[in-house]
């Protein structure tokens, strides 16, 4: 774990080119992306309105520096703030007439990194909230996606789909498994999936291993992307769900050298301000 030293007496206001950086407690060499929509370091405007910047809290990890902009093309929701309680509301961001997609477009940097570095071990962590009484109009939508035209499994490099059974179908390198994602009392759930080439996709929920792994080992490598990696719902304005995404972490475990369960536990404790993080402020979507 990195050590951050704060000096309240330091004054860099007169230093040419001085810049204020924000990092996440999990950021390390090998961290590809961290979004935490409850933090000003990620959302400087503390809103998710059309055109606002979205900053990558993994800066200083692999130096992919995936800063982006939030866009909504939806005619119904164009002027809405998608930030609610420190999390992104997962309602439609697409313009049905023009076909223009919205959301947070991260380009193809991560996908090319995975392929170019032949990453064999990866973890993705999500904090999501799915209401227990969610109806059909709130389900069956993708909110993270990037594809490949190569013959690799399903053709999805990274995809997170909420299915009608209130489960997250998460795809990494062309293979998916589904993980139950609802928590009682409309609390957020931490959901994580570990890809290790030649092994089953391993699933975790709220810091614990769960028996929802893939049916078969994933022997797929990473293909050439043919679409950008986009975080957001690009369906129709019928999608007015109360579902939310609070946080996403993607880490190259080959490069970081960390154990997947160590990273998942650290993330869970950080959000809930427990364990090594006792005494810090909980994130607004904490579930303990």
N, C-alpha and C positions, 0 to 999 in steps of 0.2 A: 504494500500500500504506500502511495506517495505521501510525503510530508509537505504541507503548505504552511509557510510562516507568514504571518500578517504583521506588518509594522505600521502602526497608525501614524507614526511621525514622519514616514517617508513621503517626500513630495517630488513627483516626477513631472509636475506641470510645466516646468521650464525645459524639459529634455526634448530636444528635437526628435520627432518621429515616435515619441512615446505612445504606446497603445495599450489599452486595457484588455486583458484576455480573461476569459472565463473557462474553467475546466470542470469536469465532473470527477467525483471521487473514484470512479471505475476506470477513468482514462489511463491507458498505458500504451507502451509500444505494442502494436497489434490491434488496438481499438480502431475499427473502421468508421463507426458512426455512433453518436449518442445524441438523441433528442429527448429533452425533458421540458414539456410545454408549460410547466409550472415555474420555470426559472427565467429570470430576466436575461441571463447569459445566452439562452436559446431564443427567447422572444423579447428583444429589447423594447418593443412597444407595449409588451404585456397584453397584446391582442393577437387574434388570428383573423385579421380582415384582409380583404383583397389588396395585394401589393406589399404587405409588410415583410421585413426580412426574417429569415429563420436560420439561426446559426448553429453550427456543429460543435457540441461540447467535447468532442474527441480531439479537438485541435491539439497538436503536440503528440498525438499517438502515432499514427502512420503518416500524418501530415497530408491526408487527402483533402482536408479543409473543405468539407462539403456544405458550404454556406449556400443558401438558396432563398427563394421568395415564395410566399404562399399566394396561390391564385384560386379564385373561384369564378367560374364562367356561368354558373347557374343563374338563370333569370329570376328565379324565386328567391334565392338566397344571396345574391350578389353583394348586398350591403350588410350582410350579417357578420357578427363576430362569432367565429367557430370555436373560440376559447370559452370553456365553461368549467369552473372549478379547477383550474390548472390543467385541463385536458382538452384534447381536440374532439369536438362533436363530429361523429362520423355520419354526416348527412351529405347529400349529393353536391358535387362541385363541378359537374359537367353541364355544358350547354347542349340541350337535346336537339335544338334546331341546327346549330352550326357544327356540332360534333366536337367542339373544342373541349379538351380536358382541363381539369384544375388540380389542385392539391399542391404538394411540395415535390417538385421535379428535381431529382438528384443526378440526372444524366445517366451515364454508363460507367462512371468512374469505379464504383464498387465492383460491378460485374467484371470489368476488364481487369481489375486488381486480382480478383479471385482466380480468373483464368490465367493471367500472366504469371502469377506466383504459384499456380497449381495447388491452391489451398486445400488441404486434406482434412482439416478439422476446424469447425466453425460453430459458434453459438449465436443464436438470436433470442433476445429477451423482449417481451412485450408486457405492458401493463394496460389491461383493458377492462372496461365495465360494460356488462350486458345485463339489462334489467330482467328480473325474473319473469315479469309479465309481458315481455317483448312479444309483439305480434308479428305476423308474416311480413308486413310492410317494412319491418325493421331488420329483417334478416336477408340472407342470400345476397351478400355483396362482397366484392373484393375491395380491400383498402390498402394493400401494398402489392405491387406487381412489377415484374420485369420478365420478358420472354426471350427465347432464342429460336431461330428457325432451324437449328440443327436437330438431328434425331436423338434427343436426350430426354428420355422418360416422357413426361407430360408436355415438355416444351417450355415449362416455367422454370426460370432460374431461381427467383425468389418470389413467393406469392403468399399472401395471407387472406383467406376467404372465410367469412362468417357464414356457416351453413344453417339451414332451417332448424336444425336440432340444437342450436345455440352452442355449437362447437367451432373452434378455430381449426380450419384445414390449412396447415402450414407446409409449404413446399420449399425444399432446398435442393438444388441440382437435380430437378426433374422428378423428385419423388416426394410424396406427402404423407403425413399422418394427421389425425384429428384429435384434438385435446379439448375436453370439457373446460369451459371458460367462465361460467357463471358462478358468482359468489352470493351467499345469502345477504339479504338486506341491501342489495344493489351496491355492494362493495366491489372494488377493483380486484382483479386477479392478476398475479404475475404468472405468465405462461412462457415457457422457454423450450427451445428445441435445439438439439445438438446433432450436427452432421459430422460423421467421421467415416471417410471413404472405406467401403467394405463392411461397415457395421450397420445395424439397425439405426434408424433415426430415433434418438432417445428423447423422451418427453418429461417435462417437469411442470409442476404447478405449485405456486406459493412456497418456493424453496425446497420442495420435496419431489423425489422421483415418483412418477406415476406409471401405471401399467397401460400406457397408450402409445407404445412405440409403433414404428412402421411394421407392416407385415413381413417385408423382405429387406435384406441388407441393401443399402444404397451404394452401388458400385460406380455411379455416374461421376464424371468430372464436370467442370464448368464450361459451358459452351460460349460461343460468341453472341453477345446480346444483340437483339434486333429491335429492342424498345428500351426507353429510359426507365429507371427505377422511380416510381411515383408513389408517394404516400398520400392517400386520399381516396374518396369514393367517387367514381366516375360511372354512374349508372343513369338514373332518371330522378326527377324531382319528387317521385313517389317515395324515394328513400329519405325519410325524415326521422331517422332513428335517433333514439336517445343513447345509443352506444357511444363509447368514448375511448380514446387512446391517450394515455398519459405519458408514456415513455417507451423508447425503443433503443436497444443496445445491440450492436453487431460487432463481434470480435473474432479475429483470426487467431485461433488458439495455437496454431503452428508457430506463429511469430511471437506471441506473448509468452508462450511456454506455461501458461496457467492451466490448471485443471478446470474443466467445464463446471463441475459442481461448486468449486471455490468461487468462480465468477458469479454464478447464479445466487449462491448464498450471500455473497458480498452485496450484490444488487438488492436482494430482498431486505437485508439488514439496513442498508443505506436508506432506502425509501421509508422504512418503518422506524428509523432512528433507534435501532436496537443492536445488540452485540457490540462490535468494535465501534459502532456509530452512536452508541448511547449518549444522549445529551445534545445532539444536534437537532435541528428542526425537522420534523417529519415532512414528507412531501404531502400535498393536499389530497392525493389519491392513495395514501397509505391504508393498509387494511388490517392493522393491528391496533 
